[in-house]
Amino acid sequence: MLPQTLVPYIGLAAAFVTTFCWLPQALRIIRTRDTRAISLPAYAAFSCGIALWLVYGISLGDLPLILSNTVSLCLQLTIVGLKVRYG
Amino acid sequence: MLPQTLVPYIGLAAAFVTTFCWLPQALRIIRTRDTRAISLPAYAAFSCGIALWLVYGISLGDLPLILSNTVSLCLQLTIVGLKVRYG
């Protein structure tokens, strides 16, 4: 098993990666204006789920949850907006 | 603010939605074989992030984290595999 002192850093790395990984998807759509393969139900539902995580984080006063889900929600709403615009 | 008894259900709903929302994206790709607008770096990084969340969940012995991230990882690896296959 992992040393216990490492565990919080694994969680931080997980939060960082799953937050900022959507930047290349958003940039690809901005560059190509191609959203045909993007599923609107998937991204709309993911945005709702992220909003629920944000409400959860605010309810717990958990700063990492609040920060990472605020950034994620901005990126997801950008992708949803681009999908709605480009079809 | 929300009643404190509701808070765990918000977290469960968030985990459920952010896990299963990727099903319509995977199904869309299986149906259309179109992955052109999908960013491989985004989905590959998201899969790595989900794997980190899974390691974090296992380290904490947290069953909700383990279950939701196992399902998520399966869905994400399906999408990554389809992207690699269809280009």
Backbone of each chain as nested JSON, in Angstrom:
{
  "chains": [
    {"id": "A", "residues": [
      {"number": 1, "name": "MET", "atoms": {"N": [0.839, -1.216, 0.0], "CA": [0.0, 0.0, 0.0], "C": [0.87, 1.26, 0.0]}},
      {"number": 2, "name": "LEU", "atoms": {"N": [0.242, 2.381, -0.339], "CA": [0.946, 3.667, -0.345], "C": [1.22, 4.155, 1.077]}},
      {"number": 3, "name": "PRO", "atoms": {"N": [2.35, 4.879, 1.281], "CA": [2.546, 5.522, 2.582], "C": [1.421, 6.539, 2.828]}},
      {"number": 4, "name": "GLN", "atoms": {"N": [0.87, 6.569, 4.027], "CA": [-0.3, 7.428, 4.324], "C": [-0.025, 8.912, 4.08]}},
      {"number": 5, "name": "THR", "atoms": {"N": [1.257, 9.326, 4.22], "CA": [1.556, 10.747, 4.005], "C": [1.383, 11.154, 2.535]}},
      {"number": 6, "name": "LEU", "atoms": {"N": [1.441, 10.154, 1.641], "CA": [1.294, 10.434, 0.197], "C": [-0.164, 10.627, -0.218]}},
      {"number": 7, "name": "VAL", "atoms": {"N": [-1.087, 10.034, 0.563], "CA": [-2.492, 9.948, 0.15], "C": [-3.118, 11.31, -0.189]}},
      {"number": 8, "name": "PRO", "atoms": {"N": [-2.929, 12.363, 0.661], "CA": [-3.552, 13.649, 0.3], "C": [-3.027, 14.21, -1.018]}},
      {"number": 9, "name": "TYR", "atoms": {"N": [-1.752, 13.927, -1.336], "CA": [-1.182, 14.437, -2.594], "C": [-1.764, 13.713, -3.802]}},
      {"number": 10, "name": "ILE", "atoms": {"N": [-2.1, 12.418, -3.61], "CA": [-2.776, 11.669, -4.681], "C": [-4.133, 12.316, -4.962]}},
      {"number": 11, "name": "GLY", "atoms": {"N": [-4.857, 12.67, -3.895], "CA": [-6.158, 13.324, -4.045], "C": [-6.035, 14.673, -4.733]}},
      {"number": 12, "name": "LEU", "atoms": {"N": [-5.007, 15.45, -4.348], "CA": [-4.795, 16.757, -4.975], "C": [-4.451, 16.597, -6.452]}},
      {"number": 13, "name": "ALA", "atoms": {"N": [-3.58, 15.614, -6.762], "CA": [-3.204, 15.369, -8.166], "C": [-4.435, 14.952, -8.963]}},
      {"number": 14, "name": "ALA", "atoms": {"N": [-5.267, 14.086, -8.379], "CA": [-6.496, 13.636, -9.045], "C": [-7.403, 14.831, -9.352]}},
      {"number": 15, "name": "ALA", "atoms": {"N": [-7.6, 15.703, -8.356], "CA": [-8.469, 16.873, -8.537], "C": [-7.9, 17.795, -9.612]}},
      {"number": 16, "name": "PHE", "atoms": {"N": [-6.585, 18.015, -9.592], "CA": [-5.937, 18.906, -10.566], "C": [-6.115, 18.366, -11.99]}},
      {"number": 17, "name": "VAL", "atoms": {"N": [-5.829, 17.056, -12.16], "CA": [-5.881, 16.459, -13.502], "C": [-7.316, 16.428, -14.03]}},
      {"number": 18, "name": "THR", "atoms": {"N": [-8.286, 15.996, -13.18], "CA": [-9.668, 15.89, -13.686], "C": [-10.315, 17.273, -13.866]}},
      {"number": 19, "name": "THR", "atoms": {"N": [-9.697, 18.317, -13.329], "CA": [-10.196, 19.679, -13.558], "C": [-9.657, 20.244, -14.861]}},
      {"number": 20, "name": "PHE", "atoms": {"N": [-8.314, 20.228, -15.01], "CA": [-7.687, 20.944, -16.124], "C": [-7.613, 20.129, -17.414]}},
      {"number": 21, "name": "CYS", "atoms": {"N": [-7.938, 18.816, -17.367], "CA": [-7.891, 17.99, -18.573], "C": [-8.888, 18.473, -19.624]}},
      {"number": 22, "name": "TRP", "atoms": {"N": [-9.921, 19.246, -19.227], "CA": [-10.934, 19.682, -20.2], "C": [-10.505, 20.883, -21.011]}},
      {"number": 23, "name": "LEU", "atoms": {"N": [-9.379, 21.486, -20.616], "CA": [-8.852, 22.629, -21.368], "C": [-8.518, 22.231, -22.815]}},
      {"number": 24, "name": "PRO", "atoms": {"N": [-7.786, 21.107, -23.072], "CA": [-7.518, 20.745, -24.477], "C": [-8.791, 20.463, -25.285]}},
      {"number": 25, "name": "GLN", "atoms": {"N": [-9.86, 19.919, -24.633], "CA": [-11.118, 19.692, -25.365], "C": [-11.746, 21.021, -25.766]}},
      {"number": 26, "name": "ALA", "atoms": {"N": [-11.777, 21.977, -24.842], "CA": [-12.349, 23.298, -25.142], "C": [-11.525, 23.987, -26.233]}},
      {"number": 27, "name": "LEU", "atoms": {"N": [-10.19, 23.942, -26.119], "CA": [-9.32, 24.608, -27.103], "C": [-9.453, 23.975, -28.49]}},
      {"number": 28, "name": "ARG", "atoms": {"N": [-9.615, 22.641, -28.515], "CA": [-9.78, 21.959, -29.812], "C": [-11.042, 22.441, -30.521]}},
      {"number": 29, "name": "ILE", "atoms": {"N": [-12.128, 22.589, -29.749], "CA": [-13.391, 23.052, -30.354], "C": [-13.263, 24.509, -30.813]}},
      {"number": 30, "name": "ILE", "atoms": {"N": [-12.611, 25.347, -29.992], "CA": [-12.428, 26.754, -30.363], "C": [-11.617, 26.851, -31.66]}},
      {"number": 31, "name": "ARG", "atoms": {"N": [-10.598, 25.981, -31.81], "CA": [-9.704, 26.026, -32.975], "C": [-10.399, 25.482, -34.227]}},
      {"number": 32, "name": "THR", "atoms": {"N": [-11.132, 24.363, -34.068], "CA": [-11.684, 23.671, -35.246], "C": [-13.147, 24.02, -35.531]}},
      {"number": 33, "name": "ARG", "atoms": {"N": [-13.843, 24.574, -34.532], "CA": [-15.297, 24.83, -34.607], "C": [-16.089, 23.558, -34.906]}},
      {"number": 34, "name": "ASP", "atoms": {"N": [-15.485, 22.401, -34.627], "CA": [-16.131, 21.104, -34.896], "C": [-16.59, 20.501, -33.572]}},
      {"number": 35, "name": "THR", "atoms": {"N": [-17.906, 20.293, -33.448], "CA": [-18.452, 19.693, -32.224], "C": [-19.334, 18.494, -32.555]}},
      {"number": 36, "name": "ARG", "atoms": {"N": [-19.263, 18.0, -33.821], "CA": [-20.231, 16.987, -34.246], "C": [-20.217, 15.74, -33.379]}},
      {"number": 37, "name": "ALA", "atoms": {"N": [-19.017, 15.285, -32.984], "CA": [-18.911, 14.033, -32.218], "C": [-19.201, 14.223, -30.726]}},
      {"number": 38, "name": "ILE", "atoms": {"N": [-19.36, 15.491, -30.303], "CA": [-19.592, 15.781, -28.885], "C": [-21.057, 15.487, -28.543]}},
      {"number": 39, "name": "SER", "atoms": {"N": [-21.297, 14.749, -27.452], "CA": [-22.667, 14.441, -27.011], "C": [-23.159, 15.545, -26.078]}},
      {"number": 40, "name": "LEU", "atoms": {"N": [-24.179, 16.3, -26.552], "CA": [-24.731, 17.369, -25.705], "C": [-25.314, 16.817, -24.403]}},
      {"number": 41, "name": "PRO", "atoms": {"N": [-26.114, 15.685, -24.448], "CA": [-26.624, 15.141, -23.175], "C": [-25.494, 14.812, -22.194]}},
      {"number": 42, "name": "ALA", "atoms": {"N": [-24.366, 14.256, -22.697], "CA": [-23.255, 13.894, -21.806], "C": [-22.679, 15.138, -21.128]}},
      {"number": 43, "name": "TYR", "atoms": {"N": [-22.373, 16.167, -21.92], "CA": [-21.737, 17.367, -21.355], "C": [-22.707, 18.193, -20.517]}},
      {"number": 44, "name": "ALA", "atoms": {"N": [-23.992, 18.218, -20.913], "CA": [-24.985, 18.932, -20.104], "C": [-25.152, 18.235, -18.753]}},
      {"number": 45, "name": "ALA", "atoms": {"N": [-25.226, 16.885, -18.777], "CA": [-25.36, 16.128, -17.517], "C": [-24.094, 16.281, -16.67]}},
      {"number": 46, "name": "PHE", "atoms": {"N": [-22.915, 16.249, -17.306], "CA": [-21.662, 16.405, -16.563], "C": [-21.637, 17.786, -15.877]}},
      {"number": 47, "name": "SER", "atoms": {"N": [-22.096, 18.822, -16.596], "CA": [-22.146, 20.163, -15.998], "C": [-23.07, 20.188, -14.78]}},
      {"number": 48, "name": "CYS", "atoms": {"N": [-24.238, 19.523, -14.892], "CA": [-25.163, 19.445, -13.741], "C": [-24.498, 18.711, -12.581]}},
      {"number": 49, "name": "GLY", "atoms": {"N": [-23.79, 17.621, -12.9], "CA": [-23.098, 16.848, -11.858], "C": [-22.025, 17.671, -11.164]}},
      {"number": 50, "name": "ILE", "atoms": {"N": [-21.263, 18.448, -11.949], "CA": [-20.215, 19.319, -11.389], "C": [-20.866, 20.38, -10.49]}},
      {"number": 51, "name": "ALA", "atoms": {"N": [-22.028, 20.914, -10.936], "CA": [-22.743, 21.903, -10.121], "C": [-23.165, 21.274, -8.787]}},
      {"number": 52, "name": "LEU", "atoms": {"N": [-23.595, 20.001, -8.817], "CA": [-23.947, 19.294, -7.574], "C": [-22.72, 19.125, -6.678]}},
      {"number": 53, "name": "TRP", "atoms": {"N": [-21.554, 18.769, -7.265], "CA": [-20.31, 18.668, -6.479], "C": [-19.98, 20.013, -5.84]}},
      {"number": 54, "name": "LEU", "atoms": {"N": [-20.244, 21.102, -6.58], "CA": [-19.958, 22.441, -6.065], "C": [-20.869, 22.759, -4.868]}},
      {"number": 55, "name": "VAL", "atoms": {"N": [-22.174, 22.435, -5.005], "CA": [-23.12, 22.635, -3.894], "C": [-22.677, 21.805, -2.684]}},
      {"number": 56, "name": "TYR", "atoms": {"N": [-22.247, 20.566, -2.96], "CA": [-21.753, 19.666, -1.907], "C": [-20.537, 20.28, -1.211]}},
      {"number": 57, "name": "GLY", "atoms": {"N": [-19.584, 20.781, -2.012], "CA": [-18.372, 21.403, -1.458], "C": [-18.695, 22.624, -0.618]}},
      {"number": 58, "name": "ILE", "atoms": {"N": [-19.636, 23.447, -1.118], "CA": [-20.03, 24.653, -0.37], "C": [-20.694, 24.252, 0.948]}},
      {"number": 59, "name": "SER", "atoms": {"N": [-21.571, 23.205, 0.9], "CA": [-22.256, 22.732, 2.116], "C": [-21.27, 22.26, 3.171]}},
      {"number": 60, "name": "LEU", "atoms": {"N": [-20.161, 21.619, 2.714], "CA": [-19.146, 21.106, 3.646], "C": [-18.098, 22.157, 3.968]}},
      {"number": 61, "name": "GLY", "atoms": {"N": [-18.111, 23.299, 3.248], "CA": [-17.051, 24.297, 3.408], "C": [-15.695, 23.736, 3.008]}},
      {"number": 62, "name": "ASP", "atoms": {"N": [-15.694, 22.846, 1.999], "CA": [-14.461, 22.173, 1.573], "C": [-13.835, 22.938, 0.401]}},
      {"number": 63, "name": "LEU", "atoms": {"N": [-12.739, 23.671, 0.693], "CA": [-12.135, 24.559, -0.293], "C": [-11.634, 23.829, -1.552]}},
      {"number": 64, "name": "PRO", "atoms": {"N": [-10.936, 22.67, -1.437], "CA": [-10.512, 21.976, -2.66], "C": [-11.683, 21.61, -3.57]}},
      {"number": 65, "name": "LEU", "atoms": {"N": [-12.795, 21.106, -2.995], "CA": [-13.983, 20.776, -3.793], "C": [-14.552, 22.034, -4.463]}},
      {"number": 66, "name": "ILE", "atoms": {"N": [-14.595, 23.138, -3.703], "CA": [-15.166, 24.382, -4.242], "C": [-14.312, 24.898, -5.403]}},
      {"number": 67, "name": "LEU", "atoms": {"N": [-12.996, 24.973, -5.194], "CA": [-12.106, 25.53, -6.221], "C": [-12.089, 24.671, -7.484]}},
      {"number": 68, "name": "SER", "atoms": {"N": [-11.892, 23.331, -7.309], "CA": [-11.751, 22.502, -8.507], "C": [-13.063, 22.44, -9.284]}},
      {"number": 69, "name": "ASN", "atoms": {"N": [-14.2, 22.404, -8.564], "CA": [-15.469, 22.32, -9.289], "C": [-15.902, 23.64, -9.898]}},
      {"number": 70, "name": "THR", "atoms": {"N": [-15.434, 24.767, -9.348], "CA": [-15.708, 26.064, -9.981], "C": [-14.987, 26.147, -11.322]}},
      {"number": 71, "name": "VAL", "atoms": {"N": [-13.694, 25.754, -11.336], "CA": [-12.925, 25.764, -12.588], "C": [-13.544, 24.785, -13.589]}},
      {"number": 72, "name": "SER", "atoms": {"N": [-13.869, 23.547, -13.114], "CA": [-14.472, 22.536, -13.994], "C": [-15.77, 23.039, -14.603]}},
      {"number": 73, "name": "LEU", "atoms": {"N": [-16.61, 23.676, -13.771], "CA": [-17.91, 24.141, -14.26], "C": [-17.724, 25.187, -15.359]}},
      {"number": 74, "name": "CYS", "atoms": {"N": [-16.757, 26.102, -15.182], "CA": [-16.483, 27.112, -16.22], "C": [-16.075, 26.434, -17.529]}},
      {"number": 75, "name": "LEU", "atoms": {"N": [-15.166, 25.452, -17.448], "CA": [-14.703, 24.758, -18.655], "C": [-15.85, 23.994, -19.317]}},
      {"number": 76, "name": "GLN", "atoms": {"N": [-16.671, 23.308, -18.505], "CA": [-17.778, 22.513, -19.057], "C": [-18.83, 23.395, -19.704]}},
      {"number": 77, "name": "LEU", "atoms": {"N": [-19.151, 24.521, -19.052], "CA": [-20.168, 25.408, -19.628], "C": [-19.658, 26.033, -20.927]}},
      {"number": 78, "name": "THR", "atoms": {"N": [-18.336, 26.238, -21.027], "CA": [-17.74, 26.717, -22.277], "C": [-17.959, 25.679, -23.384]}},
      {"number": 79, "name": "ILE", "atoms": {"N": [-17.685, 24.395, -23.071], "CA": [-17.853, 23.337, -24.075], "C": [-19.331, 23.201, -24.471]}},
      {"number": 80, "name": "VAL", "atoms": {"N": [-20.246, 23.24, -23.476], "CA": [-21.687, 23.154, -23.772], "C": [-22.115, 24.332, -24.649]}},
      {"number": 81, "name": "GLY", "atoms": {"N": [-21.632, 25.532, -24.335], "CA": [-21.97, 26.726, -25.119], "C": [-21.493, 26.589, -26.559]}},
      {"number": 82, "name": "LEU", "atoms": {"N": [-20.27, 26.071, -26.74], "CA": [-19.71, 25.891, -28.091], "C": [-20.491, 24.832, -28.87]}},
      {"number": 83, "name": "LYS", "atoms": {"N": [-20.911, 23.744, -28.161], "CA": [-21.719, 22.697, -28.805], "C": [-23.048, 23.276, -29.276]}},
      {"number": 84, "name": "VAL", "atoms": {"N": [-23.701, 24.064, -28.43], "CA": [-24.987, 24.673, -28.794], "C": [-24.8, 25.606, -29.989]}},
      {"number": 85, "name": "ARG", "atoms": {"N": [-23.669, 26.336, -30.009], "CA": [-23.41, 27.307, -31.081], "C": [-23.076, 26.633, -32.414]}},
      {"number": 86, "name": "TYR", "atoms": {"N": [-22.194, 25.628, -32.373], "CA": [-21.704, 25.015, -33.616], "C": [-22.507, 23.775, -34.04]}},
      {"number": 87, "name": "GLY", "atoms": {"N": [-23.329, 23.25, -33.113], "CA": [-24.253, 22.145, -33.461], "C": [-23.623, 20.776, -33.533]}}
    ]},
    {"id": "B", "residues": [
      {"number": 1, "name": "MET", "atoms": {"N": [-29.023, 28.098, 3.703], "CA": [-28.216, 26.896, 3.447], "C": [-29.086, 25.632, 3.45]}},
      {"number": 2, "name": "LEU", "atoms": {"N": [-28.534, 24.548, 2.904], "CA": [-29.229, 23.265, 2.856], "C": [-29.292, 22.626, 4.234]}},
      {"number": 3, "name": "PRO", "atoms": {"N": [-30.396, 21.871, 4.522], "CA": [-30.41, 21.084, 5.766], "C": [-29.258, 20.071, 5.73]}},
      {"number": 4, "name": "GLN", "atoms": {"N": [-28.542, 19.923, 6.848], "CA": [-27.348, 19.055, 6.887], "C": [-27.664, 17.601, 6.528]}},
      {"number": 5, "name": "THR", "atoms": {"N": [-28.902, 17.134, 6.803], "CA": [-29.255, 15.747, 6.48], "C": [-29.28, 15.497, 4.967]}},
      {"number": 6, "name": "LEU", "atoms": {"N": [-29.483, 16.6, 4.2], "CA": [-29.545, 16.473, 2.733], "C": [-28.169, 16.343, 2.098]}},
      {"number": 7, "name": "VAL", "atoms": {"N": [-27.13, 16.856, 2.8], "CA": [-25.794, 16.997, 2.196], "C": [-25.23, 15.682, 1.629]}},
      {"number": 8, "name": "PRO", "atoms": {"N": [-25.301, 14.55, 2.375], "CA": [-24.75, 13.32, 1.792], "C": [-25.461, 12.893, 0.507]}},
      {"number": 9, "name": "TYR", "atoms": {"N": [-26.767, 13.191, 0.416], "CA": [-27.518, 12.819, -0.789], "C": [-27.098, 13.665, -1.993]}},
      {"number": 10, "name": "ILE", "atoms": {"N": [-26.738, 14.927, -1.717], "CA": [-26.212, 15.793, -2.791], "C": [-24.912, 15.188, -3.329]}},
      {"number": 11, "name": "GLY", "atoms": {"N": [-24.053, 14.738, -2.414], "CA": [-22.793, 14.11, -2.825], "C": [-23.024, 12.842, -3.622]}},
      {"number": 12, "name": "LEU", "atoms": {"N": [-23.977, 12.019, -3.17], "CA": [-24.301, 10.783, -3.902], "C": [-24.849, 11.088, -5.289]}},
      {"number": 13, "name": "ALA", "atoms": {"N": [-25.747, 12.085, -5.363], "CA": [-26.32, 12.474, -6.655], "C": [-25.218, 12.991, -7.573]}},
      {"number": 14, "name": "ALA", "atoms": {"N": [-24.293, 13.795, -7.022], "CA": [-23.175, 14.331, -7.812], "C": [-22.331, 13.188, -8.37]}},
      {"number": 15, "name": "ALA", "atoms": {"N": [-22.005, 12.204, -7.51], "CA": [-21.173, 11.077, -7.935], "C": [-21.891, 10.262, -9.012]}},
      {"number": 16, "name": "PHE", "atoms": {"N": [-23.206, 10.032, -8.823], "CA": [-23.982, 9.253, -9.784], "C": [-24.001, 9.943, -11.15]}},
      {"number": 17, "name": "VAL", "atoms": {"N": [-24.302, 11.24, -11.148], "CA": [-24.442, 11.973, -12.415], "C": [-23.094, 12.076, -13.134]}},
      {"number": 18, "name": "THR", "atoms": {"N": [-22.004, 12.427, -12.396], "CA": [-20.705, 12.597, -13.07], "C": [-20.1, 11.249, -13.479]}},
      {"number": 19, "name": "THR", "atoms": {"N": [-20.651, 10.147, -12.982], "CA": [-20.19, 8.818, -13.415], "C": [-20.92, 8.377, -14.687]}},
      {"number": 20, "name": "PHE", "atoms": {"N": [-22.267, 8.41, -14.639], "CA": [-23.05, 7.812, -15.725], "C": [-23.306, 8.756, -16.9]}},
      {"number": 21, "name": "CYS", "atoms": {"N": [-22.969, 10.053, -16.739], "CA": [-23.172, 11.005, -17.844], "C": [-22.346, 10.644, -19.068]}},
      {"number": 22, "name": "TRP", "atoms": {"N": [-21.258, 9.83, -18.912], "CA": [-20.395, 9.509, -20.06], "C": [-20.954, 8.387, -20.921]}},
      {"number": 23, "name": "LEU", "atoms": {"N": [-22.015, 7.742, -20.436], "CA": [-22.654, 6.69, -21.216], "C": [-23.186, 7.227, -22.556]}},
      {"number": 24, "name": "PRO", "atoms": {"N": [-23.94, 8.363, -22.574], "CA": [-24.401, 8.858, -23.884], "C": [-23.253, 9.237, -24.824]}},
      {"number": 25, "name": "GLN", "atoms": {"N": [-22.106, 9.722, -24.27], "CA": [-20.971, 10.033, -25.149], "C": [-20.411, 8.755, -25.78]}},
      {"number": 26, "name": "ALA", "atoms": {"N": [-20.258, 7.708, -24.965], "CA": [-19.741, 6.439, -25.499], "C": [-20.715, 5.866, -26.525]}},
      {"number": 27, "name": "LEU", "atoms": {"N": [-22.021, 5.883, -26.218], "CA": [-23.024, 5.326, -27.133], "C": [-23.08, 6.103, -28.443]}},
      {"number": 28, "name": "ARG", "atoms": {"N": [-22.919, 7.435, -28.357], "CA": [-22.939, 8.247, -29.577], "C": [-21.799, 7.846, -30.517]}},
      {"number": 29, "name": "ILE", "atoms": {"N": [-20.612, 7.626, -29.923], "CA": [-19.458, 7.245, -30.742], "C": [-19.652, 5.845, -31.333]}},
      {"number": 30, "name": "ILE", "atoms": {"N": [-20.194, 4.912, -30.517], "CA": [-20.429, 3.547, -31.005], "C": [-21.41, 3.57, -32.183]}},
      {"number": 31, "name": "ARG", "atoms": {"N": [-22.45, 4.45, -32.077], "CA": [-23.496, 4.529, -33.107], "C": [-22.971, 5.194, -34.383]}},
      {"number": 32, "name": "THR", "atoms": {"N": [-22.224, 6.313, -34.216], "CA": [-21.843, 7.119, -35.388], "C": [-20.436, 6.803, -35.908]}},
      {"number": 33, "name": "ARG", "atoms": {"N": [-19.59, 6.167, -35.08], "CA": [-18.17, 5.935, -35.386], "C": [-17.427, 7.237, -35.664]}},
      {"number": 34, "name": "ASP", "atoms": {"N": [-17.983, 8.355, -35.187], "CA": [-17.37, 9.669, -35.405], "C": [-16.721, 10.133, -34.105]}},
      {"number": 35, "name": "THR", "atoms": {"N": [-15.384, 10.329, -34.153], "CA": [-14.678, 10.816, -32.953], "C": [-13.834, 12.05, -33.287]}},
      {"number": 36, "name": "ARG", "atoms": {"N": [-14.071, 12.655, -34.473], "CA": [-13.164, 13.715, -34.92], "C": [-13.058, 14.875, -33.928]}},
      {"number": 37, "name": "ALA", "atoms": {"N": [-14.198, 15.266, -33.326], "CA": [-14.177, 16.432, -32.432], "C": [-13.687, 16.092, -31.02]}},
      {"number": 38, "name": "ILE", "atoms": {"N": [-13.481, 14.798, -30.768], "CA": [-13.047, 14.368, -29.428], "C": [-11.55, 14.626, -29.278]}},
      {"number": 39, "name": "SER", "atoms": {"N": [-11.149, 15.257, -28.177], "CA": [-9.733, 15.525, -27.905], "C": [-9.122, 14.338, -27.162]}},
      {"number": 40, "name": "LEU", "atoms": {"N": [-8.182, 13.639, -27.844], "CA": [-7.527, 12.498, -27.199], "C": [-6.749, 12.915, -25.945]}},
      {"number": 41, "name": "PRO", "atoms": {"N": [-5.969, 14.045, -25.983], "CA": [-5.274, 14.457, -24.753], "C": [-6.237, 14.683, -23.586]}},
      {"number": 42, "name": "ALA", "atoms": {"N": [-7.42, 15.268, -23.864], "CA": [-8.393, 15.536, -22.795], "C": [-8.882, 14.22, -22.179]}},
      {"number": 43, "name": "TYR", "atoms": {"N": [-9.309, 13.268, -23.028], "CA": [-9.869, 12.02, -22.499], "C": [-8.805, 11.115, -21.895]}},
      {"number": 44, "name": "ALA", "atoms": {"N": [-7.572, 11.143, -22.471], "CA": [-6.477, 10.356, -21.89], "C": [-6.124, 10.913, -20.505]}},
      {"number": 45, "name": "ALA", "atoms": {"N": [-6.042, 12.26, -20.411], "CA": [-5.729, 12.882, -19.111], "C": [-6.854, 12.619, -18.109]}},
      {"number": 46, "name": "PHE", "atoms": {"N": [-8.12, 12.711, -18.572], "CA": [-9.248, 12.461, -17.669], "C": [-9.188, 11.027, -17.136]}},
      {"number": 47, "name": "SER", "atoms": {"N": [-8.841, 10.07, -18.015], "CA": [-8.716, 8.672, -17.571], "C": [-7.632, 8.532, -16.5]}},
      {"number": 48, "name": "CYS", "atoms": {"N": [-6.481, 9.215, -16.717], "CA": [-5.399, 9.185, -15.705], "C": [-5.893, 9.799, -14.389]}},
      {"number": 49, "name": "GLY", "atoms": {"N": [-6.637, 10.899, -14.489], "CA": [-7.166, 11.557, -13.286], "C": [-8.13, 10.65, -12.531]}},
      {"number": 50, "name": "ILE", "atoms": {"N": [-8.994, 9.958, -13.286], "CA": [-9.953, 9.026, -12.675], "C": [-9.196, 7.879, -11.988]}},
      {"number": 51, "name": "ALA", "atoms": {"N": [-8.119, 7.41, -12.649], "CA": [-7.294, 6.343, -12.049], "C": [-6.683, 6.831, -10.725]}},
      {"number": 52, "name": "LEU", "atoms": {"N": [-6.258, 8.109, -10.697], "CA": [-5.723, 8.681, -9.444], "C": [-6.807, 8.74, -8.361]}},
      {"number": 53, "name": "TRP", "atoms": {"N": [-8.039, 9.146, -8.749], "CA": [-9.16, 9.16, -7.785], "C": [-9.411, 7.746, -7.243]}},
      {"number": 54, "name": "LEU", "atoms": {"N": [-9.267, 6.745, -8.127], "CA": [-9.486, 5.354, -7.72], "C": [-8.413, 4.922, -6.707]}},
      {"number": 55, "name": "VAL", "atoms": {"N": [-7.14, 5.264, -6.984], "CA": [-6.045, 4.963, -6.05], "C": [-6.304, 5.667, -4.704]}},
      {"number": 56, "name": "TYR", "atoms": {"N": [-6.759, 6.927, -4.792], "CA": [-7.09, 7.706, -3.585], "C": [-8.198, 7.019, -2.791]}},
      {"number": 57, "name": "GLY", "atoms": {"N": [-9.268, 6.589, -3.503], "CA": [-10.386, 5.9, -2.855], "C": [-9.96, 4.596, -2.189]}},
      {"number": 58, "name": "ILE", "atoms": {"N": [-9.111, 3.831, -2.9], "CA": [-8.622, 2.558, -2.353], "C": [-7.771, 2.825, -1.1]}},
      {"number": 59, "name": "SER", "atoms": {"N": [-6.907, 3.879, -1.172], "CA": [-6.047, 4.228, -0.027], "C": [-6.872, 4.594, 1.206]}},
      {"number": 60, "name": "LEU", "atoms": {"N": [-8.019, 5.259, 0.964], "CA": [-8.884, 5.668, 2.085], "C": [-9.88, 4.574, 2.454]}},
      {"number": 61, "name": "GLY", "atoms": {"N": [-9.992, 3.529, 1.625], "CA": [-11.023, 2.509, 1.833], "C": [-12.422, 3.084, 1.687]}},
      {"number": 62, "name": "ASP", "atoms": {"N": [-12.556, 4.099, 0.779], "CA": [-13.838, 4.803, 0.604], "C": [-14.629, 4.151, -0.533]}},
      {"number": 63, "name": "LEU", "atoms": {"N": [-15.677, 3.391, -0.168], "CA": [-16.421, 2.606, -1.148], "C": [-17.084, 3.45, -2.243]}},
      {"number": 64, "name": "PRO", "atoms": {"N": [-17.749, 4.595, -1.897], "CA": [-18.344, 5.4, -2.974], "C": [-17.304, 5.867, -3.993]}},
      {"number": 65, "name": "LEU", "atoms": {"N": [-16.126, 6.311, -3.532], "CA": [-15.06, 6.727, -4.452], "C": [-14.598, 5.557, -5.323]}},
      {"number": 66, "name": "ILE", "atoms": {"N": [-14.45, 4.38, -4.701], "CA": [-13.98, 3.203, -5.436], "C": [-14.984, 2.802, -6.511]}},
      {"number": 67, "name": "LEU", "atoms": {"N": [-16.273, 2.703, -6.118], "CA": [-17.298, 2.246, -7.062], "C": [-17.487, 3.223, -8.207]}},
      {"number": 68, "name": "SER", "atoms": {"N": [-17.66, 4.532, -7.879], "CA": [-17.959, 5.494, -8.949], "C": [-16.765, 5.64, -9.897]}},
      {"number": 69, "name": "ASN", "atoms": {"N": [-15.538, 5.602, -9.352], "CA": [-14.384, 5.775, -10.235], "C": [-14.05, 4.521, -11.034]}},
      {"number": 70, "name": "THR", "atoms": {"N": [-14.441, 3.345, -10.544], "CA": [-14.277, 2.128, -11.344], "C": [-15.186, 2.181, -12.569]}},
      {"number": 71, "name": "VAL", "atoms": {"N": [-16.458, 2.547, -12.356], "CA": [-17.395, 2.671, -13.487], "C": [-16.914, 3.754, -14.455]}},
      {"number": 72, "name": "SER", "atoms": {"N": [-16.522, 4.929, -13.894], "CA": [-16.038, 6.034, -14.735], "C": [-14.847, 5.61, -15.575]}},
      {"number": 73, "name": "LEU", "atoms": {"N": [-13.903, 4.91, -14.953], "CA": [-12.692, 4.505, -15.669], "C": [-13.039, 3.572, -16.836]}},
      {"number": 74, "name": "CYS", "atoms": {"N": [-13.981, 2.638, -16.619], "CA": [-14.41, 1.74, -17.699], "C": [-14.992, 2.549, -18.864]}},
      {"number": 75, "name": "LEU", "atoms": {"N": [-15.865, 3.524, -18.548], "CA": [-16.49, 4.333, -19.607], "C": [-15.444, 5.169, -20.338]}},
      {"number": 76, "name": "GLN", "atoms": {"N": [-14.515, 5.776, -19.574], "CA": [-13.496, 6.633, -20.188], "C": [-12.561, 5.826, -21.071]}},
      {"number": 77, "name": "LEU", "atoms": {"N": [-12.148, 4.642, -20.606], "CA": [-11.23, 3.826, -21.412], "C": [-11.917, 3.332, -22.681]}},
      {"number": 78, "name": "THR", "atoms": {"N": [-13.257, 3.119, -22.604], "CA": [-14.025, 2.779, -23.808], "C": [-13.948, 3.92, -24.82]}},
      {"number": 79, "name": "ILE", "atoms": {"N": [-14.166, 5.167, -24.342], "CA": [-14.137, 6.332, -25.239], "C": [-12.733, 6.517, -25.827]}},
      {"number": 80, "name": "VAL", "atoms": {"N": [-11.688, 6.39, -24.983], "CA": [-10.304, 6.522, -25.461], "C": [-10.01, 5.445, -26.518]}},
      {"number": 81, "name": "GLY", "atoms": {"N": [-10.447, 4.205, -26.257], "CA": [-10.235, 3.119, -27.217], "C": [-10.92, 3.395, -28.542]}},
      {"number": 82, "name": "LEU", "atoms": {"N": [-12.16, 3.92, -28.489], "CA": [-12.899, 4.237, -29.725], "C": [-12.22, 5.368, -30.477]}},
      {"number": 83, "name": "LYS", "atoms": {"N": [-11.711, 6.37, -29.744], "CA": [-10.997, 7.499, -30.373], "C": [-9.739, 6.997, -31.096]}},
      {"number": 84, "name": "VAL", "atoms": {"N": [-8.993, 6.104, -30.429], "CA": [-7.773, 5.56, -31.039], "C": [-8.137, 4.743, -32.293]}},
      {"number": 85, "name": "ARG", "atoms": {"N": [-9.249, 4.01, -32.216], "CA": [-9.669, 3.16, -33.334], "C": [-10.184, 3.965, -34.531]}},
      {"number": 86, "name": "TYR", "atoms": {"N": [-11.056, 4.958, -34.252], "CA": [-11.702, 5.687, -35.345], "C": [-10.955, 6.962, -35.734]}},
      {"number": 87, "name": "GLY", "atoms": {"N": [-10.0, 7.412, -34.911], "CA": [-9.139, 8.548, -35.259], "C": [-9.747, 9.911, -35.089]}}
    ]}
  ]
}
